[in-house]
Amino acid sequence: MEHLKGYKYTTEEKAKAAVKACNDYYLSNTKKGDTTKNWVRYQKELNKSSFIPSFVYNLINKKFFFYIIHNNSLNVVLGDPTEIKIVSEDII
C-alpha cells in the first residue's frame, strides 16, 4: 500500500476537467508546434480493499477512481492536495 498526496476524482470526466483546468492555466500561450501538450495527467486506480484480490474485486464491482499526483505548481489551480491510498496489485 502506498500513500501519496494528490487529487482524487470519482469519475474520469472530473479528472479530465482537472487536467483541462491545468492546461488552460499553464498552457494558454502555447503555439502550434510546441512540444508540451499537457501540464498534468491523471491515473486510474482500482478502489478496493487490501483484503480482496484485485481481479475478484474488479469482476464484482468494477469501481475505479482517478487521481493526479501532487506538485506544488498545481495548488494554484486545483487547491490543496489530500492523502490518497493506493493499493498495489495482489500477488497470487
N, C-alpha and C positions, 0 to 999 in steps of 0.2 A: 504494500500500500504506500502510496506517495501523497504527500500534502504539498500543495503549491498555492501561490497567490495568483488570482486571476479573476476572470469574469465568466460566470456560468449562465447558460441560457437553456430554457426548456424546449425550445423549438429551433430548427435550423433557420427559419425566417428571421428570428430575433438575432441570431448570431450573424447572419448576413447583413442585417441592418446595422449592427455594431461595426462590422468591417467597413461598410459603406460610409458610416459617420466618420471613421478614422481616415479613410481615403479622401473624403470630401474636405476634411480639415487640413490634412498634411499634403495632399497631392493636387490641390486645386490649381496650382500654377504649372503643372507638367505640360509638356508639349508632345505632340505626335512624334514618335520615335524614341522617347525617353524609355530607359530600361526598367525603371521602377513602376510596377503595375499595382501593387498592394502594399500598404503600410503594415498591415497585420493580417493574420489568417486565423481561422478557428479550427478546432479539432473536435472529433466526435469520440465519446466515451460511453461505454455501457454503464447504465445507472443500476448497480446491483449490490447485493450483499456479498461480503467476502466469504460467506459460508456456503454459497451455492456456486457450483461450477458455471462459468460464464456461458458455455454453449447451452446448458439447460435453461438458465435464466432467459437467455435470448430467445429460445424457442417458445417459452411460456409468455413472456411479457413484451419483448421487442421494444424496450424503453431505453432511450439514449438521452444524453444531454450533450450540449455543445459548450466548448469553453475556449477562452483566449487567455494565454499566459500573460501575466502582468509584466509591463515595462513602464518605468516612470513616465515616459512620454505619452502614455495612454490616459493618465489621470485627468488631463485637461478635457478629454472627450468622453471617457467612459466613467469617470469618477473614481472613488476609492475601490480597490480590489477586495475580494473576500478570499477566505481559505477554501480550497477545493480539494476533495479527497478523490484520488484516482486509484482504483483497484486494478492491479495488473492481472493479466490473464492467468487463470489457474493452470497449473501443470498437472496433467493426468497421467 
